[in-house]
Amino acid sequence: MLDSRLSAVADLVRSGTRFADVGTDHAYLPAFLLMGGKIEYAVCSDLRKGPLKNAEETVKKYGVSDKVDLRLSDGLDAYSDGEVNEIAIAGMGGLLISEFIERTEWLRNDDIHLIMQPMTHAEDLRKTLYENGFYINKEIAVKDGDKLYIILSAYFGGISETRTVSECVIGEIYKNTDSVSKEYLESILKKYIVKYEMLKKAGKDYHETESIVKELRQCLK
Ligand SMILES: C[S@@+](CC[C@H](N)C(=O)[O-])C[C@H]1O[C@@H](n2cnc3c(N)ncnc32)[C@H](O)[C@@H]1O
């Protein structure tokens, strides 16, 4: 029922939590978790009515409608403090996820677990998390076909940190020893090598990019 990307997100969900799936679309993730009994209740929200209709169809099909609250919400705006403590935000850009985190004050609570799968700008999302007092306890790289995805697991620790650009690009993934994590870092390295060469050729400042390349190479040794 779930592809490897959403399966990896599901694996990170703590059992028995009050679960929210933000930007749910088809609601496959909450339906899977409810059917498996990992959670007993889920709020499935989306910005648009069309995706919520998809969600409604899925939860009906799998017989879990009575355990689901389908809700129109921009990010976490239509949630209230204390309602959920396990939050998945998958399949959206890292900048959009960052906006949700910045403007949702009640997320600053150590009981809340955030599981995020940014499609882009993971480095900006890490920066937002670090600066807003969250710590990333785990990152997982997943491969589905020829596509690589990154998943971040984070909690609020209350210590705001300013990390270097390299630290935000590399995150915590360098701690992993599996081959997909290595492949993920290699793909990021390739991207920064291209950027470095373009900046150098254009006569622009390439020093920050050069240091990111160096640190990524160091991680891959
Ligand atoms: C690509 S789908 C991801 C669906 C599912 N979470 C997954 O990972 O497979 C992105 C979903 O996010 C929703 N979305 C986009 N902007 C949003 C926002 N500001 N607040 C809530 N949902 C949003 C879209 O309507 C869409 O249903």
The ligand as an ORCA input file, in Angstrom:
! r2SCAN-3c Opt
* xyz 0 1
  C       2.714     15.966     -3.229
  S       1.381     15.935     -2.121
  C       2.021     14.918     -0.837
  C       0.998     13.948     -0.330
  C       1.514     13.061      0.793
  N       1.796     13.831      1.981
  C       2.732     12.306      0.352
  O       3.838     12.601      0.835
  O       2.611     11.413     -0.510
  C       1.417     17.540     -1.393
  C       0.099     17.897     -0.715
  O       0.327     19.047      0.087
  C      -0.791     19.900     -0.023
  N      -0.398     21.262      0.354
  C       0.271     22.173     -0.387
  N       0.426     23.309      0.303
  C      -0.139     23.114      1.523
  C      -0.312     23.932      2.673
  N       0.122     25.198      2.717
  N      -0.938     23.397      3.746
  C      -1.397     22.119      3.718
  N      -1.284     21.312      2.632
  C      -0.659     21.799      1.551
  C      -1.222     19.757     -1.468
  O      -2.562     20.166     -1.643
  C      -1.004     18.264     -1.703
  O      -2.159     17.522     -1.427
*
